[in-house]
Amino acid sequence: MTDAWLIKNAELVNEGRRFTADVRLRDGKIATIAQSLEKDRDEEVIDASGLWLLPGMIDDQVHFREPGLTQKADIASESRACAAGGITSFMEMPNTRPPALDRDSLEAKYTRAAETSVVNYAFYLGASNDNLAAIRALDPKSSPGIKVFMGASTGNMLVDDPETLDHIFRDAPTPIITHCEDTPMIDANLAKAHAVYGEDIPAREHPLIRSREACIKSTRLAISLARKHGTRLHVLHISTADELALFEPGPIEGKKITAETCVHFLHFAAPDYERLGFLIKCNPAIKDEADREAITKALAEGRIDVLATDHAPHLLEEKAQKYDKAPSGLPLVQFALQAALERVFEGKLTLERVVEAVSHAPAKLFDVDKRGFLREGYAADLVLVDPKRQHTVTREEVLSKCGWSPFEGTTFSSSIAATFVNGQRVWDGRTVDGNVRGQRLAFDR
């Protein structure tokens, strides 16, 4: 397995700059970035003329379903989908079975990922109404953060006790990341929908049930707690224009409260429910076209800091059920970067801003050690993008275990030509090298 590479004539996109250079990869690191490098004897050379070379995407919000829900997905299958999509590192959510609510369950996930993941990995500790001691005892270097579900969730992971919530925000030794939706409002909206539709609630009602009001009420609560205690807070998957005024525009440096949106909120909108139905049912819900445009603009100006996926696969037969039983979530990692780059081709985002939002910003936010940038001495986590080779998504190429994608039939303007993880080529544009193993992310705290 070669880990000595020379990438020639690529257009590098890094830290707000675009420039043509050669890049030498050796011993898992970016060894040299310079002009006109000569091939060493043991190197494999890639002529990347006409290609963009980006730092690999760090997806800080995925659900890989292992342990306990592996009929839908597992770390091995979903990490391969990441590799094919240019995602070189992921941070995975705690709502598995059992949930990751203590040190032992957290470390069990790391052990499994070391055995099967072809990209780099980290795992959040979950919060519940009764694991405050585990939160206080968390080693800040062992996890990117603490996930707080301030809205409906599965199992014992809805934190709805006000005193516990206050203490979590007061005592958290890492950043807190939140899912913000107000459960009582959602329950009331659902009861109204049942009164009108019975059991046959149509997909178009989902953004009215998981309403914008439910989002903004919960987001306001999270921000108020963070301000009260000086907590480092990251609010996930912003889905409404209404929430944007709660966040400041500009660079992520110096912010204590940051925001994130996801690729599906840039790509889909309410009219797509008629075509895709419960396939695009997710929490929070995809909302109106005006929300999509406002979110894209907020990402462009840095009011939203991070772009991620919230990759959450379910089986097609599950999605085919009626509203109450059809689960929420979409498989997204394999085509997420291409979907984001469509906003570049449309002129709504710059390429430099996309790189900041998917690579630099998550590295800064979570203090990821020596990843997320094209810098000499940093890990060689890279993606080569062909901006001129279109790619139409087919079901046959889906690597996620669930076997489908909401992007099927979509033609993207770009293709993922290669993905490197720690200097090893894990994706060559056609296949994933299953022999590659990612590394546990380190946090410089």
ABEGO torsion letter per residue (X at the ends): XBABBBBBGBBBBBGGBBBBBBBBBBGGBBABBBBGBBBBAABBBBBABGBBBBBBBBBABBBAGOBGAAAABBAAAAAAAAAAAGBABBBBBABBOBBBABAAAAAAAAAAAAAABABBBBBBBBBBAAAAAAAAABBAAABAEBBBBABBBBEAABBABAAAAAAAAAABABBBBBBBBBAAAAAAAAAAAAAAAEABBBAAAAAAABBAAAAAAAAAAAAAAAAAAGBBBBBBGBABAAAAAABBBEBABGBABBBBBBAAAAABBAAAAAAAEAAABBOBBBBBAAAAAAAAAAAAAGABABBBAGBBBBBAAAAABBAAABBBEBBAAAAAAAAAAAAAAAGABBAAAAAAAAAAAAAAAAGBBGBGBBBBGBBBBBBBBBAABBBBBBAAABABAAGBBAABGBBBABBBABBBBGGBBABAGABBBAABBBBBBBBBX
